[in-house]
Amino acid sequence: MDFELRYTETQEEFRKEVRAFIEENAYKEPITTIDPMRVTPEMWNKGREIQRKLGARGWYAPGYAKEYGGGGLDREHRAVLAEEFARIREQRRWPAATAGSTEVSAIHTSGLMSFGTEEQKHRFLPRLLSGEWYGFQAFTEPDAGTDEASMKSTAVRDGDVYIINGTKVFIGHSPPPIHPDYLYWPAVTDPNAPRHENISAFFIPGDLPGITYTPLDLIAAEGSKWEVTCEDVPCPADRLIGEENKGWLVTQATLAAEHGGGGVVIPHRSSLTLRFIDYCKNTLRNGKPISKDPMVQDILVQLYIEDRVTRLWGLRNFAMAQGQIPRLRYTGTQTALHGKRFSPQLGKAFMDILGPHCLTDDPELAILVGAVEHQVRLADVTHIGGTPETQQIMMSRGLGLGRAAGR
Ligand SMILES: Cc1cc2nc3c(=O)[nH]c(=O)nc-3n(C[C@H](O)[C@H](O)[C@H](O)COP(=O)(O)OP(=O)(O)OC[C@H]3O[C@@H](n4cnc5c(N)ncnc54)[C@H](O)[C@@H]3O)c2cc1C
């Protein structure tokens, strides 16, 4: 395979240690669903337990400084961890969806790292980096998705607390009835200030009185989704992240991470693309491998190219985030946009090559144990973390074509 990383003997020794940990903690047999929408509370809790075990070794936040509870590991060690966890996921022996994540999400740490006070970093980061806390990113509102600055949630200071009111949608990942430890929730703190200078960001304790969680029934998602409402919720004032009315900056640090700025070693959908190519080589149709059909070959070559571009850009962004090569402003959104365009293409390829067979999730008949059906259902769900149109606009800003960021 091209673009593989090369490792030293010491790093290969580390790989053995990681594999032993994984074998100890993975399911012995493949689990019956790869669909994150069908994660059971039992699977979720197993995933959370493993996250805490990873945290105890510094592997849940391998690249973060030890003083905040991270592993203080270099990029090669992080890459080994990412490769080994991708391998076990491919075998379907790892709890699915977010509780199966093996590295803390930068969505939850970036704002705090960039704008939290030193005291806040020492208070909150160890809980995030050790896997002790699990939270929902609660940004989107019924009337404020792409245009996040139009949010209507409010936070009004009252002594030692802020009183929070508002509703967020498409939130979180955990299966009912599991609720988060905190809600990462931006709200308007100065209704008279201009847009972008009127918002503050909070880590609201997830179990305060006045918070209501309502499950949302979506066609496809990377885990169960919730509508969350706060009605006169008394959030302790020390849960304000960064300064009051500077929350827009905090959320932007988060969105930069969400839009691919950190890079990846093994991109989302990559193993599915490669496994599908193998499937076509090894599955007979009318007595010949599916891959012998020239139309199929055309499609597979195109998928392979797109997959390898995603892989290269993921590695480039990873190297940039590690400070190995200089950063460019557009690279995160470039990769995110490419991934969002690739998703429908992959879904269409499955339909063109497999026909209605790709639509079944029957345990006996489903192709690649349901992964194909799930991708077909997920193919056009490209809203997560900003729509393709949004990524296009941000990419043009990064190239200096659109208006400057922050205006
Ligand atoms: C599966 C899933 C998981 C999600 N998880 C979370 C989560 O955990 N936390 C969270 O806070 N949010 C989450 N979201 C919400 C997601 O961030 C929003 O869906 C997204 O920001 C788009 O907002 P919207 O759905 O309100 O669409 P809208 O903003 O209403 O957009 C509708 C359409 O108009 C287009 N459009 C809007 N403005 C422009 C413009 N200026 N120029 C050109 N086109 C434009 C959009 O591209 C889109 O096609 C999730 C969404 C999904 C589907």
The ligand as a Gaussian input file, in Angstrom:
#p B3LYP/6-31G(d) Opt

LIG

0 1
 C      -25.865000      13.635000      11.809000
 C      -25.667000      15.010000      12.363000
 C      -24.891000      15.185000      13.510000
 C      -24.740000      16.465000      14.066000
 N      -24.084000      16.601000      15.278000
 C      -24.077000      17.823000      15.884000
 C      -23.549000      17.962000      17.225000
 O      -23.108000      16.996000      17.861000
 N      -23.536000      19.212000      17.788000
 C      -24.027000      20.303000      17.130000
 O      -23.980000      21.396000      17.699000
 N      -24.568000      20.193000      15.871000
 C      -24.603000      18.975000      15.248000
 N      -25.155000      18.843000      13.992000
 C      -25.726000      20.001000      13.339000
 C      -24.921000      20.494000      12.156000
 O      -23.769000      21.171000      12.611000
 C      -25.856000      21.377000      11.333000
 O      -26.789000      20.513000      10.703000
 C      -25.122000      22.195000      10.303000
 O      -24.355000      23.190000      10.920000
 C      -26.083000      22.859000       9.293000
 O      -27.083000      23.564000       9.956000
 P      -28.638000      23.313000       9.605000
 O      -28.917000      21.854000       9.667000
 O      -29.435000      24.218000      10.459000
 O      -28.782000      23.724000       8.062000
 P      -28.927000      25.206000       7.522000
 O      -27.892000      26.083000       8.131000
 O      -30.363000      25.613000       7.666000
 O      -28.585000      25.004000       6.004000
 C      -29.560000      24.521000       5.049000
 C      -28.907000      24.551000       3.675000
 O      -28.612000      25.921000       3.291000
 C      -27.226000      26.035000       2.961000
 N      -26.682000      27.325000       3.396000
 C      -26.876000      27.911000       4.617000
 N      -26.224000      29.100000       4.659000
 C      -25.600000      29.242000       3.456000
 C      -24.770000      30.255000       2.891000
 N      -24.431000      31.359000       3.581000
 N      -24.321000      30.084000       1.636000
 C      -24.646000      28.967000       0.917000
 N      -25.434000      27.970000       1.396000
 C      -25.899000      28.104000       2.645000
 C      -26.542000      24.905000       3.726000
 O      -25.290000      24.559000       3.148000
 C      -27.569000      23.793000       3.620000
 O      -27.460000      23.120000       2.392000
 C      -25.303000      17.583000      13.405000
 C      -26.029000      17.415000      12.207000
 C      -26.216000      16.138000      11.696000
 C      -27.035000      15.998000      10.420000

